[in-house]
Amino acid sequence: MLNNQGRPTSAGNAEAKEHKTFTGNRALAMEEGLIFETGRYDVTGVDLDEPEAFTPRLGGQERKAPLGLPGLSEPEAMRHYVRLSQKNYAIDSGLYPLGSCTMKHNPRLNESMARLPGFSDVHPLQPQSTVQGALELIEELARWLMVLTGTEAVSMSPKAGAHGEACGMMAIKAAIAAKGEAATRRTVLVPESAHGTNPATAALIGFEVQAVPAGADGNVHPDAVKALLGPHVAAIMLTNPNTCGLFEKDIIEIAEAIHAAGAYFYCDGANFNAIVGKARPGDLGVDAMHINLHKTFSTPHGGGGPGAGPVVLSQRLAPYAPVPFIRRDGDALRMVEHTTEATTSFGRMTAFHGQMGMFVRALAYMLSHGADGLRQASEDAVLNANYVRARLADLMSLPFGNRPCMHEALFDDEWLKGSGVTTLDFAKAMIDEGYHPMTMYFPLVVHGAMLIEPTESESLASLELFIMTLRDLAFSVRRGETERFSGAPYHAPRRRLDETKAARNPVLKWTKPLPIEV
Ligand SMILES: Cc1ncc(COP(=O)(O)O)c(C=O)c1O
């Protein structure tokens, strides 16, 4: 079989699927066990002097046997970690079309700036007079964020998008309490298409969540919101552009209705990368919005951290922002750390002022792009997503019609109906083709959703190859070649896992008995 570039491929080749190697390695891709399986407990990779004899002072409680840590020589340790690193799929390895996650290239310039010793070596407990440059950088980044969003204040300390949501909702809660309405305004409206973190955040902060039904066109409709408004509503949490990849065209009318009802407008800004330099959330009536620096401003996704999710705030919410924040005193910058000074602040969310490394990267990205470059990045992200949409629209189904999208193109599984192939099968077959799958089954308002976000980082050539691959797969579906999908991935080091079992019954701990006395 030849691929679309005329190169031989083993897709569909039964022999390649069945062939097992003695080592478990495939071509030059190595199998790698856990370090506990490969290491030996009686060796160490370094030569240490025998410890001098000493009299233990632990009253018999001291350890009598080795710790049971696996020992490897230096080359074995190197190989272990290099092989593990090669198992990572990353934006540095290839296109990563994970919708809503904005897996785009992180320019290496950002990395080298973050490694400047003046930034990388600062300690959060250093006297403030010795970190004036770092405070200046945070101030400068904060200024860019406020200018780009058209807002009055920004809290830099939240560590991720969801943490930012908590920050914004706590500011809203404090503002409501200040008006003496804490007992009555207890409901937060969340559209059905929202990211799961939105209702989770609202509930965590102590609100009741009421769903706003999705419109048939993928947008939230003012009438649906107005029907739910009343003196019990504290806020709406609305994503714009939304998780269907569409701009909320009635956002101003919704914001006005929310404000007229005495409530606040929290905007999930995870998709801000689609509108930077084109629209300012503050102008749309937003009171609070988190910005995922790791999406829009190209800092690395942290795999759990460290991240940064600054929250911009309107004038109405600014007084309730958390401590610490930076204030200029004459020529010097200082951190306001306590609520004794910031008396209306809702308090403190984190030990320190945020993630310095991310701040440096984000500002480096902004300064190297400039305002025009940031706008261009948004435009290119939207252009690329629309290119994908337009080139696949004849084969794959679009739940809200073939109309322009923002930074991500959303398909559903209508086109797979009756084929015996599911969204999951299709995604697994993409892995065989060397592509990380798109976001699947999210947003929930769309059946069998496939959310593709190519980002602005991809060239036309890379987009074309991706599109041709998806077209090839789609034609396979049409031809009824279900085997290509049902057993996929055939070529990955691990085949299809029992995902339900993995989620319900995760094995998170190495349990083999170790040769140690307890
Ligand atoms: C729409 C949306 N909202 C919120 C979040 C939460 O952001 P974070 O993962 O930084 O906590 C995400 C993350 O993917 C998202 O896509």
The ligand as a Tripos MOL2 file, in Angstrom:
@<TRIPOS>MOLECULE
LIG
   16    16     1     0     0
SMALL
NO_CHARGES

@<TRIPOS>ATOM
      1 C1        -12.4630   25.9530   27.8640 C.3       1 LIG1
      2 C2        -11.5340   25.6390   29.0150 C.ar      1 LIG1
      3 N1        -11.7650   26.1940   30.2200 N.ar      1 LIG1
      4 C3        -10.9520   25.9500   31.2650 C.ar      1 LIG1
      5 C4         -9.8600   25.1280   31.1600 C.ar      1 LIG1
      6 C5         -9.0240   24.8680   32.3780 C.3       1 LIG1
      7 O1         -7.7200   25.3600   32.2190 O.3       1 LIG1
      8 P1         -6.4740   24.7060   32.9650 P.3       1 LIG1
      9 O2         -6.2600   23.3560   32.3280 O.co2     1 LIG1
     10 O3         -5.3210   25.6380   32.7250 O.co2     1 LIG1
     11 O4         -6.8170   24.5770   34.4200 O.co2     1 LIG1
     12 C6         -9.5890   24.5160   29.9330 C.ar      1 LIG1
     13 C7         -8.4470   23.5980   29.7890 C.2       1 LIG1
     14 O5         -8.2600   22.8980   28.8530 O.2       1 LIG1
     15 C8        -10.4400   24.7790   28.8230 C.ar      1 LIG1
     16 O6        -10.2090   24.2370   27.6230 O.3       1 LIG1
@<TRIPOS>BOND
     1     1     2 1
     2     2     3 ar
     3     2    15 ar
     4     3     4 ar
     5     4     5 ar
     6     5     6 1
     7     5    12 ar
     8     6     7 1
     9     7     8 1
    10     8     9 2
    11     8    10 1
    12     8    11 1
    13    12    13 1
    14    12    15 ar
    15    13    14 2
    16    15    16 1
@<TRIPOS>SUBSTRUCTURE
     1 LIG1         1 GROUP 0 **** ****
